[in-house]
Amino acid sequence: MSERPVHAQITVLSEVLVQLANIVLENFLLSLHAVAQHDKHGTEKSKFADYEIDMAEVDLKERCLSFLALQHPVASDLRAIMTIIMINDELERIGDLSLHALDLMPEITPGIIESFDFEKMGVLAAEMVKKSIEAFALKEQVLADQVSVLDKEIEAMHRSVVNKATALIKIPDADVSQLIAILSISRYIEHIADHAVKIAQEVIYLVTGEIIHKEVLR
């Protein structure tokens, strides 16, 4: 890679990041489906895919660090590489949260999870991740700004789940452990949306040089 022109190397690393993001996104949706359907085969497939994703994330980070060590990039190129590294880290967090949701599957019956609209919430979170990566690929701030707008919808959905689960917990003989697991899954999806916002913020930094922060729980 070191023999290629600097901009060509950055293009290659950017393309690898986009490909990795698509795999992470696909695995998140697979995890969500496995939780909803109690699909053990889907669970095993998702966990295996996560291992391969972790290896790919490590490899991409190492390639970026090698680029920094060998090329001594100027300001704009340095910003591009640092953005790739930061987005790669956010994708790692999204993958971890997908697995956290899967780990709760044995604690929840299909009936109770169907009563909460996690599919809609998960699809919206996935759309946010997809849009943030598209913003990166196109270097398009307008797309990045749209992610923050969608985040408000996710927050409203999460509040709805919290309110509903909290009300159910107060009912005598409520299955508290299942409802707590429901709250955790909702929180994980909300955090995935938060990481999509963080990716969008990295895109804005890449395009404009402006640093924007949203507190993201990890």
Steps between C-alpha positions, in 0.01 A plus 500: 500500500790739574599506132166651391438876489370637828150582373466157342587338832239709681242401238576132554473533878174691464357227278603234751323697774178523299508127427557427868213728599264312269598171665452645849160633399393167353610321815307742721180430308570126521546531877175693535312236302657221707386664823146557371463147362711313756701374204792299641649445155488874437665559837790268421539654155502852642758419767730338245464800272585731791830319550590556134389864529728550801796366302418728207474802730840426652652458154356831378627686805847353455502603134403854597770520765754365251394771255553768765843365587625471141337792320503793745181638339417869472206647694214400269632147449564464872140601568377237255700220661402603852135504391533145367654387829227669705216357288662156519487528880132597487425196283672282759267640768197430280612140456545460876152637569349257249655212694380640833144485365554142386624398844162599646304274265471201740339729761210614280204308360390576142159612625623786714752627247227517236308741720784752464564637150871428490499421129398856412751644746779276374429576134514872573829464687635298207386774262693753707818291479453453126439871443804599705722267297353632176583849624858388552526335159357806324660758734149645528416714803127515421470123547699521821265767634199278427632235738459732799139565400426126495663465841214696656258232374712225657506686831119529490468126430732418787299719738186318388657162581618627838157633587323181393745266673497708817120487512502122450757449776254651749238235421482219758670178384677684218802321355747764611810325361353492149397864518846603615644310204255686275625831638859393436431410137329834444797677655744307278309602187493860621879486552547361148312805374729717715803348330343571161475864609865490606597369155302783343686747721831356381383555143422863577849534647648345186307733270515824696768460766234580761506283812155407633446276799206295622548312824482130413476231766732209428 
